[in-house]
Amino acid sequence: MPTDPVGRFLAALDPAHRETVGAAPREEQERLAAAWERELEADTELDSLDELSPSAAEAEAARRVLEREHG
C-alpha cells in the first residue's frame, strides 16, 4: 500500500480515473491528493464510513474531489 499522499490518492481512484490522473503532471496529482486529504479530514460523514471501511471512505472522498474538479 502506498504511503505518500499521491500514491494513496491514486490507489483510491477507480481504474479509469487512476489512469487519467496518473498521466497528469505531478503538480496536478499533488494538488488533487491534497484536496482529497482535506476531504477526508473535513467530512464527518466519511469518518463514520472510515470506521466501517477505510478503503470505501477513501474511494468516496476521491470520487467527490474529481467530481468537484471536473464537474
Secondary structure as GFF3:
##gff-version 3
##sequence-region A 1 71
A	DSSP	alpha_helix	5	12	.	.	.	ID=ss1
A	DSSP	alpha_helix	15	22	.	.	.	ID=ss2
A	DSSP	alpha_helix	26	42	.	.	.	ID=ss3
A	DSSP	alpha_helix	44	52	.	.	.	ID=ss4
A	DSSP	alpha_helix	54	70	.	.	.	ID=ss5
###
